[in-house]
Amino acid sequence: MKKIILKAGKEKSLLRHHPWVFSGAISRTEGYPVDGDTVQLYSSQGAFLAQAAYHASAPIAARVWSWQEDERIDEAFFYHKIVQALALRKDVGAYQEHSGFRLVHGESDGLPGLVVDCYDRVVVLQIGSVGAERWRKTFMEILKKICDPICIYERSDTDVRALEGLEKRTDILWGELPDNLTIEENGLRFAIDIAQGQKTGFYLDQRDNRAKIRTLASGKDVLNCFCYTGAFSVYARQGGAQSVLSVDSSEDALKLAQRNIALNGLSTDSLQWQCADVFQMLRKLRDQNRKFDLIILDPPKFAPTAAFADKAARGYKDINLLAFKLLRPGGILATYSCSSGISSDLFQKIVAGAALDAGVSAHIISQQIAAPDHPVLLSFPEGAYLKGLLVRVGI
């Protein structure tokens, strides 16, 4: 039997069912485990704690598969976990109401290191840990059985793979990727670029927050920063926005954004697309004394871990400060952070500081999180990576 014995007192987080064990918590190993092996975790007093995937050289040395001592970690185990994950998506309406949804959300579904997104009948697999890598082919076979896909595509190209000592990998695992893939979300259609797009091709986590923007956009001049493929812009225009300026640094993303407007038969009147660095563009708009009624800030990840928090905080402060200066009285800022290294409390403090420096009085009118197909395990608060605020400035 392959075992990990923890140092005295280091079992506390496991007793609260937090699924990670850091390397500094380990006293010794028994049975010569190698990377990817399933090991049993024990306290310094010899009490069983959990079964986990082992990785000797990583900061997170063990990621829990099961809290049961007698449970076999095999194909049947993973099949059951993914079936459970699908049942949750059906319960929250993500499966029936949208053709794009997250099927597996890592630790929150009891499958650390594994993300699975579904775009109609194309399944995208993303692996971010050595433990999940060991079961890669098993996951593929299970997804074929459960999802009946026409294609399984791997997008294991996240930066976290470097921390796990894994090379980035993207390719078709099974089937054939269609040329023009689209999904339906809240009655709107979006083109998806599985092979080259950000994340797994689309920001599924912002689904409900986009729907909220649709209810706020009527008659407003809207600025959508870091617009990527323009999903917020599409919702704003359908919601009756008077004008929408969409800014992104990628020409290809902007082309896909314009295609998404066309896919939904929306008017292009007063729609502008600007390929530019958002930080520079916000300053340019400030210098031009441009004003907007609704501004959306949905930047990429500034802080992948807490170690980057200080640098990221400066970036968030900068863009929010500039956005506040561009809002008309009574205007609304929809601002987001997907950085796991920035807590919700810290993000709110950053936005509050930006408002203070901009000389505006502002109120939070809504706190926003990821859509429910991105659940957060209560014992794993790190899963709550997306945080958002709707902030209204004073009149």
C-alpha positions, 0 to 999 in steps of 0.5 A: 500500500502506498501511503503519505504520512502527514506531520503532526497537526497538518491533518486539520484542513483534510478533516474539513474536507479541503482537497489539497495537501501541500508538500510542506505538510508531508512527514514521509512516504511509504510504498514508494509512490510515483507521480500520479499514483493514488495514495492513502493519506494518514495523520501522524497518529495513523488515522486514515484521512483520504485517498489522493493523487500524488505528485512529489515535486509539486507545491500541491503534493496530493489532491484528494479523490475520495474520503472513503478508505475502501473506495476503489479509484478506477474507471467505475469511480470516475464514471460515477463522478462524471454522471453525478456532475451531469446530474448537478447540471441538469438540476441547475438548468445548465444542461437543458437550457443552453447548448454550451455548459461546464460539465466538470469543474475540477475539485468542486466536482471531486475531480481535481485537475479536470475541466470538461466543457460541452459545446453542443456535441463537442466536448473539450477536455482540459487537464491541469494536474499529474493525477488527472493526467494519469487517467486521461484516456479513461476520461476520454472513454467515459465522456464518449459513453456519457456525452455521445459527442461528435468530437472530443478536443483537448485544450490542456494548455493552461499555465498551471501545467508548467507547475505540474511539470506537464507540457502543454497539449492541444489536439483532437482526441476523438472524432472530427471538429466541425468547421462552424461550431455555434452554441445557443445561450439564453436565446442567443447564438455564438460562434466558438473557436475551440482550437484557438479561443481563450480558455476552452473556447468561450467564457461560459462562467459569465452566462448569467452576468451577461444576461444581467447586462442585457436588462441594464443596457436599454438606451445606454452608451456602452463600453465593453473592454477586453471584449474578446468575442463580444458576448457582452456586446451582443447582449447589450445590443439585444438589450437595446443599447444606443451604442456599443464600443468594444475594445480588445487587443486581438483582431481575430477576436474582434472578427469573431465578435462581429460575426456573433452580432451577425449570427443574431441578426442585430443592427450594426448601427452605432457599433464600434470595434477597436483593436487596442491595448485596453489600458492605453485606450481607456486613457485615450478616451479619458483625454477625449472626454468621452462618456458612457452610461455602462462600462464592462471590465472583464479582463484576463487573469491578472493574478493566477496565484496569491503571489501575484496579488500586489501586481494584479491589484495595481492593474485592477486599480488602474482600469477601474479608476479610469472607468469611473472617470468615463462614467456619466452620473448615474452610470453603471460599472460592471467590473470582474476579476477571474484571478484566483489570487484576488479574493472577493474582499480584496477586489471590493477594496480595490474597486472602492479605492479606485472610486475614491481616487476618481472622486465619485460616490458609488454603490454596489447594486449587485455582487456577481459570481460564476454561473451555477454550472461552475459550482463552488464546493463549500470546503474549497473556497478557492473554487470561487475564482470569478467575482464581479460587482455592479457599481452605480455612481452617484448622480 
